[in-house]
Amino acid sequence: MIPSVHAPAIPSQKTRNSHLREKHHPWTSADDVYFESHLTDRTKVIRELITALPEQAFCFLNESALFQRVRLLQDHFLPGSNNRRIAYAVKANPRRRILEILNRAGLESYDCASVEEIQRVKAINNNAEVFFNHPIKKRRDIEAASLMGVDHFTAQTQNEIEKILSSVVPNNESAIEVALRLITHNPSAAINLSEKFGTYAACIYEMAEWIKKSSDSQIGLSIHTGSQNTHPSQFAEGIFQMMSVAEQIGGVSTLNVGGGLPANYHKGEKYNLEHFLAVISKTLRSSLSKVLKPNGKVIIEPGRGIIAEAVDMVIPILSVEKRGHSRLVYIDDGVFTSFSDAVIHHWKYNIQTFSPHKEKKWENSSSAVVFGRTCDSGDCLGDVMLPNNITEGDYFLLRSAGAYMDSQSTSFNGFHPPQYVVYNPIH
């Protein structure tokens, strides 16, 4: 049986149902880990848990896989450079256990977008280097971040620069780094961030000149070529654009190449992280000595690229119904919890099926409309190809479920995201 950490031991088959009714196991915090297992076989962990606790959704965090993902970044992003910073994008998954594993793996830098994310990082490692990279911030949040030791901020307008410089505490401008966000269009990325963030080179030149005349702050540049960017050439193109602007303004103290490293979600996808990092590193090295000032920093801020493939999810099927010529499938999750990107970004999930019964053989697949568990008709994942013999008691299995799933959830209708099970521990 799986040993419990934050919950009572798994009850026996005989007493399980009454025990769960009494205890109920409420969700208390986004940092909860429900169970830990020393097993390394994911399928065995899943079968054991859903047999003991049916009708519950769980995320399965492969601790060693996450640790190794960080090691891969450390080995292949500007290897040997003292200037590099690998900054985990906390928004991808801010769970406490994940931050603890990253800290143990030697990650000392973090990309944060809010005061709460900064607090989460500082709770794990008070000496961690934090980059407050949201380009639009409240004055009070800038002040709060500054009081927690943050000295790196991102801006895309002169008004934001003035806001930063007037809000930092203590007012030591020479210690402040302001990274100017350069727009980099990439419509081929799954999520094109340039529609919301960044500004043009001409505006960057004006803002850089204003900083030089009005402040002792350090000037940096920042880009982001889009989330789930599957083309290494797009990273290279964005870096070349940034390097050109950096040269025009006389060099910079920080260069941020952004995130966007892709995860493998669907069958046939083989995005090799080493290859992407090799392209990024080679492109940077081609001009780095010309534009980066002494003791400057080169930042990469992967979120999805670190955490997505370290987590898998299982979700119970609650009901399967026929309505005319349509097949309707209801699951114990939905767009208000794990699947918000289905409606926000029209994300296509790699939904597979899983049965607690080893002997079950899946029949041919046909289209089904998948609905979430809330009483909102918009809680719908759309048409999904599913085996014809799925029934209540079977499960959805989602691979690479670690990024932007429960981190974007709500508590609408009193439902909450799946709880976490940690397995394959670091030795």
QUIJO-V994958 format. One record per pair of residues at least 24 apart in sequence whose ideal C-beta (glycine too) atoms are under 8 Angstrom apart, sorted by the first residue. I is the first residue (numbers start at 0). GAP is how many residues later the second one is. D is the distance in whole Angstrom. If there is no record, write none. Layout:
I/GAP/D
I/GAP/D
//
This chain:
0/47/7
0/51/7
1/33/5
1/34/7
1/35/5
1/37/8
1/43/7
1/46/6
1/47/6
1/50/8
1/419/7
2/32/7
2/33/6
2/34/7
2/35/8
3/31/6
3/32/8
4/28/6
4/29/8
4/30/6
4/31/5
5/26/6
5/27/6
5/28/6
5/29/8
6/27/6
6/28/7
9/25/8
9/39/8
9/42/4
9/43/7
10/41/8
12/39/8
15/36/7
15/37/8
19/33/7
26/389/4
26/390/8
26/392/7
29/64/7
29/65/6
29/66/8
29/376/8
30/64/6
30/65/4
30/66/7
31/387/6
31/388/7
32/64/5
32/386/8
32/387/5
32/388/8
32/389/6
33/24/7
33/385/4
33/386/6
33/387/6
34/386/5
34/387/7
35/385/7
35/386/5
35/387/7
35/389/7
36/384/7
36/385/7
36/386/4
37/385/8
37/387/6
38/384/6
38/385/7
39/24/8
39/383/7
39/384/5
41/270/7
41/381/7
41/382/8
44/376/7
44/378/5
45/266/8
45/268/6
45/308/7
45/351/8
46/309/6
46/311/8
48/372/6
49/264/6
49/266/8
49/306/5
49/345/7
50/305/6
53/262/7
53/302/7
53/339/7
54/261/5
54/263/8
54/277/7
55/260/7
55/276/7
55/362/8
55/363/8
56/256/7
56/257/6
56/258/4
56/259/6
56/275/5
56/276/5
56/281/8
56/361/4
56/362/8
57/255/7
57/256/6
57/360/5
57/361/6
57/362/7
57/363/5
58/252/5
58/253/7
58/254/5
58/342/6
58/343/8
58/346/8
58/347/7
58/358/8
58/359/5
58/360/7
58/361/5
58/362/7
59/251/7
59/252/5
59/253/7
59/254/7
59/360/8
59/361/5
59/363/6
60/36/7
60/37/7
60/249/6
60/250/5
60/341/7
60/359/6
60/360/7
60/361/5
60/362/7
61/248/5
61/249/7
61/250/8
61/361/6
61/362/5
62/38/6
62/247/8
62/359/6
62/360/7
62/361/6
62/362/5
62/363/6
63/360/5
63/361/7
63/362/6
63/363/8
64/244/7
64/245/5
64/359/7
65/32/7
65/35/5
65/36/7
65/39/8
65/240/7
65/241/7
65/244/4
66/34/6
66/37/7
66/38/5
66/359/5
68/204/8
68/236/8
68/237/5
68/238/8
68/240/7
68/241/6
69/32/6
69/35/4
69/36/7
69/37/6
69/236/7
70/34/7
71/201/6
71/202/7
71/205/8
72/200/8
72/204/7
72/227/8
72/229/7
72/232/8
72/233/7
73/32/7
75/197/7
75/198/5
75/201/4
75/202/6
75/205/7
76/200/5
76/203/7
76/204/6
76/223/6
77/203/5
77/206/7
77/207/8
77/220/6
78/202/7
80/217/7
82/205/8
82/209/7
82/212/8
82/213/6
82/214/6
82/215/5
83/213/8
83/214/5
83/215/8
83/216/7
84/24/4
84/44/7
84/46/8
84/212/5
84/213/7
84/214/5
84/215/7
85/214/6
85/216/7
86/24/4
86/42/8
86/44/6
86/212/6
86/213/7
86/214/5
87/213/7
87/214/7
87/215/7
87/218/6
87/219/8
88/170/5
88/212/5
88/213/6
88/214/3
88/215/8
89/27/4
89/30/7
89/31/6
89/213/7
90/26/7
90/212/6
90/313/8
90/316/7
91/211/3
91/212/6
91/214/7
91/215/5
91/216/8
91/310/8
91/311/4
91/312/6
91/315/7
92/210/7
92/214/5
92/218/8
92/309/6
92/310/6
92/311/8
92/312/8
92/313/8
92/314/5
93/26/5
93/313/6
94/311/8
94/312/8
94/325/7
95/24/7
95/27/8
95/28/7
96/323/7
96/325/6
97/209/6
97/304/8
98/25/5
99/24/6
100/325/7
101/204/8
102/25/7
103/322/7
108/190/7
110/148/7
110/188/8
110/190/4
110/192/8
111/33/8
111/38/8
113/27/7
114/26/5
114/29/5
114/30/6
117/26/8
117/27/6
117/30/6
117/32/6
118/29/8
121/26/6
130/48/8
130/125/7
130/168/6
130/170/7
132/46/7
132/89/7
132/123/7
132/168/7
134/25/7
134/46/5
134/62/6
134/63/8
135/24/7
136/26/7
136/27/8
138/24/6
138/27/8
138/28/5
139/27/8
141/25/4
141/26/6
142/24/5
142/25/7
142/26/5
145/24/8
150/24/5
150/25/5
150/26/6
151/24/8
151/25/4
151/27/7
151/68/8
151/102/7
152/24/7
152/25/6
152/26/7
153/24/8
153/25/5
153/26/8
153/27/6
153/68/5
153/102/8
154/24/7
154/25/6
154/26/7
154/52/7
155/24/7
155/25/4
155/41/6
155/42/6
155/43/5
156/42/7
156/46/8
156/50/8
157/48/7
157/49/5
157/52/6
160/46/6
160/49/7
160/50/6
164/49/8
164/50/6
164/52/7
172/42/5
172/43/5
172/44/5
173/42/4
173/43/7
173/44/8
175/39/8
175/41/4
175/42/7
176/40/7
176/41/4
176/42/8
176/43/5
176/76/6
176/77/5
177/33/6
177/39/5
177/40/7
177/41/6
177/42/7
178/40/8
178/41/4
178/42/6
178/43/4
178/75/6
178/77/6
179/24/5
179/27/6
179/28/7
179/39/7
179/40/7
179/41/6
179/42/7
180/41/5
180/42/7
180/43/8
181/39/6
181/40/7
181/41/5
181/59/7
181/60/6
181/63/6
183/39/5
183/40/7
183/41/5
183/53/8
183/54/4
183/57/6
183/58/8
185/39/5
185/40/4
185/43/6
185/48/5
185/52/7
187/38/8
187/41/8
187/42/7
187/43/6
187/46/7
188/36/7
188/37/2
188/38/6
188/39/6
188/40/4
188/41/8
188/45/7
188/71/6
189/36/7
189/37/6
189/38/3
189/39/8
189/40/8
189/155/7
189/157/7
190/35/6
190/36/4
190/37/6
190/154/6
191/34/5
192/31/5
192/33/6
192/34/7
193/30/8
193/32/7
196/27/7
197/25/7
197/26/8
200/40/8
200/43/8
200/44/5
200/47/8
203/41/6
203/45/7
204/40/8
204/43/6
204/44/6
207/41/4
208/40/8
217/34/8
217/35/4
217/36/7
218/30/7
218/33/5
218/34/6
219/32/5
219/33/6
219/34/3
219/35/7
219/36/7
219/77/8
220/24/6
220/25/5
220/31/5
220/33/7
220/34/6
220/35/7
221/32/8
221/33/8
221/34/4
221/36/7
221/77/8
222/33/7
222/34/6
222/35/5
223/34/3
223/35/6
223/36/6
224/33/6
224/35/5
225/34/5
226/32/7
226/33/6
226/77/6
227/32/7
227/34/5
227/35/7
227/76/6
228/31/4
228/32/7
228/33/6
229/32/5
229/41/6
231/43/6
231/44/5
231/47/4
231/48/8
232/46/8
234/25/7
234/41/7
234/44/6
234/45/5
234/48/7
235/43/6
235/44/7
235/47/4
238/41/7
238/44/5
238/45/6
239/43/7
242/43/8
242/44/4
242/47/8
242/48/6
245/45/4
245/46/8
246/40/7
246/43/6
246/44/5
250/39/8
250/40/5
250/41/7
250/42/5
251/39/6
251/40/7
251/41/7
251/44/7
252/39/8
252/40/5
252/42/8
252/43/5
252/44/7
253/42/6
253/43/5
253/44/8
253/45/6
254/29/7
254/33/8
254/36/7
254/37/6
254/41/7
254/42/7
254/43/5
254/44/7
255/42/8
255/43/4
255/44/8
255/45/7
256/27/7
256/41/7
256/42/7
256/43/5
257/42/7
257/43/6
258/41/7
258/42/5
258/43/5
258/44/5
258/45/7
258/46/7
259/42/8
259/44/8
259/45/8
260/41/5
260/43/7
260/44/3
260/45/8
261/42/7
261/43/7
262/41/5
262/42/6
262/45/4
262/46/5
262/137/5
262/140/7
263/45/6
263/136/6
264/43/8
264/84/8
264/85/5
264/134/7
264/135/5
265/82/8
265/84/5
266/83/7
272/32/7
302/100/6
302/101/8
303/99/4
303/100/7
306/95/4
306/96/5
307/92/5
307/93/7
307/94/5
307/95/4
308/90/8
308/91/5
308/93/7
309/92/5
310/89/7
310/90/5
310/91/3
311/85/7
311/86/7
311/87/5
311/88/7
311/89/6
312/25/7
312/83/8
312/84/7
312/85/4
312/88/4
312/92/7
312/105/6
313/40/6
313/81/5
313/82/7
313/83/6
313/84/8
314/80/6
314/81/4
314/83/7
314/103/7
315/77/8
315/78/8
315/79/6
316/73/6
316/74/7
316/75/6
316/76/7
316/77/5
316/78/6
316/79/7
317/55/7
317/74/6
318/73/6
319/48/8
319/70/6
319/71/6
319/72/6
325/43/6
326/39/7
326/40/7
326/41/4
326/42/7
326/59/8
327/40/7
327/41/5
327/43/6
328/39/5
328/40/7
328/41/5
328/42/7
328/55/8
328/57/6
328/61/7
329/40/8
329/41/5
329/42/8
329/43/7
330/39/6
330/40/7
330/41/6
330/42/7
330/65/6
331/41/5
332/39/6
332/40/7
332/63/8
332/84/8
332/85/7
333/37/7
333/38/2
333/39/6
333/40/6
333/45/4
333/47/8
333/81/8
334/37/6
334/43/7
334/44/5
334/45/7
334/46/7
335/36/7
335/38/6
335/40/7
335/43/6
335/73/7
335/74/5
335/76/4
335/77/7
335/79/7
336/35/8
336/69/7
336/72/4
336/73/7
336/78/6
336/79/7
336/80/5
336/81/8
337/63/8
337/67/4
337/68/6
337/71/6
337/79/6
337/80/7
338/33/7
338/42/6
338/66/7
339/68/5
339/69/7
339/70/8
340/63/6
340/64/8
340/67/7
341/38/8
341/39/5
341/40/7
342/35/7
343/64/8
348/32/7
348/49/6
349/48/6
349/49/6
349/50/7
350/30/8
350/33/5
350/35/8
350/45/5
350/46/8
350/47/6
351/44/7
351/45/5
351/46/7
351/47/7
352/33/6
352/34/6
352/37/6
352/41/6
352/42/7
352/43/7
352/44/7
353/40/7
353/41/4
353/42/7
353/43/4
354/39/5
354/40/7
355/37/7
355/38/8
355/39/7
359/29/8
359/34/8
361/25/4
361/27/7
361/28/8
362/24/5
362/25/4
362/26/4
363/24/6
372/40/8
372/42/6
373/38/6
373/39/4
373/41/6
374/38/6
375/36/7
375/37/8
//
